[in-house]
């Protein structure tokens, strides 16, 4: 997973030229909820596009909560649905990359 995430992070940097792809990437990063994506998301908090700013803010808030003690307690036993949602976000992101 770590290697996949590193590759996604590099790809994400290249995709930030298209608003739709920025939004998809930010949503996927929020769903994956890895603290390593915080720096990438913060770069777009001052984006001229309001949707980009708000999506990044939401993703950052989710990452912060998921990695807090309360969030960790809540997610201590992920359900099969949680794993399906994360896998779906990654697949959606990869398909978006390939389509672009």
N, C-alpha and C positions, 0 to 999 in steps of 0.2 A: 504494500500500500504506500509506503514512504516513497519508493521510486516512482510510482504512478503519480503521486502528488507533486513531486519535484518536476516531472515532465509537464503536468498540467499547469503548474505555476509559470514555467517558461512560456508555454503556449498562451496562457492568459495575457501575459505582457504584450504579446504580439497582436492579440485580438482587440485591444482597447481602442482601436480606431473606429469601430462600428458600434453604435449605441446598443443595438439589439444584442450583440455578442457580449458587450460589457454587462448588460443586465442579466443575461443567462449565466455568465461566469460568476457574477457577484451572488446570485441566488444559489448557485451550486456551492460556492465557498461557504455561504452561510449554512447550507444544509449539511455539508461535510463537517463544519464547525471545528476546523483545525486552527489553533492559535498562530500557526505559521503564515496564514493568509491575512492576518491583521494589517501588516505593513502594506500589502498590495491594496487592500480595501481603503486604507487611510489616504492613499495617494489620490483617490477619486472623490474625497469628501468635498472638494471645492470645484468639482467638474461643473461646467456651465449648464449641463443638462440636469434639470431638477430630478427627473426619474432616476438618473444614475446616482446622484447624491443620496436620495432617499433609500434606494435599494442597498447601497453600501452601508448606510446608517443602520438599517434593519439587520443586515448580515452581521455587522459588528456587534450589535446588541445581542443577537442570538449567540454568537460565539462567546461573548463575555458571560452570558447567563449559563450556557451549556458547560463552560469550564469553571464556573463558580462552585462552591461546596453544595449549594442548593440544587444547582443544575446537575451536578454529578450524582447526587443522591437520587434525583428524579430519574436519571437515565442509567442507574446502576445495573439494571437488567433489561437491555434493549430487547424489544419484541421483534418478531420476524418482520412485522410491518416497518419498523424503523430501518432495519437492514435493507428492505426492499426499496424504501424511499431513497436512501443514500445511494444504492446501486443505480437506481433510476436517474438520479441527478447526474451521476458520473457518465452514464450512458448517453444521456441527453446532451451533456456538454461535449462529449467526444463526437457525437453525430453533428452537432453544430459546427465544430471545428472542421470536420470533413466536408460539410456542405459549403463552408465559406471559401 
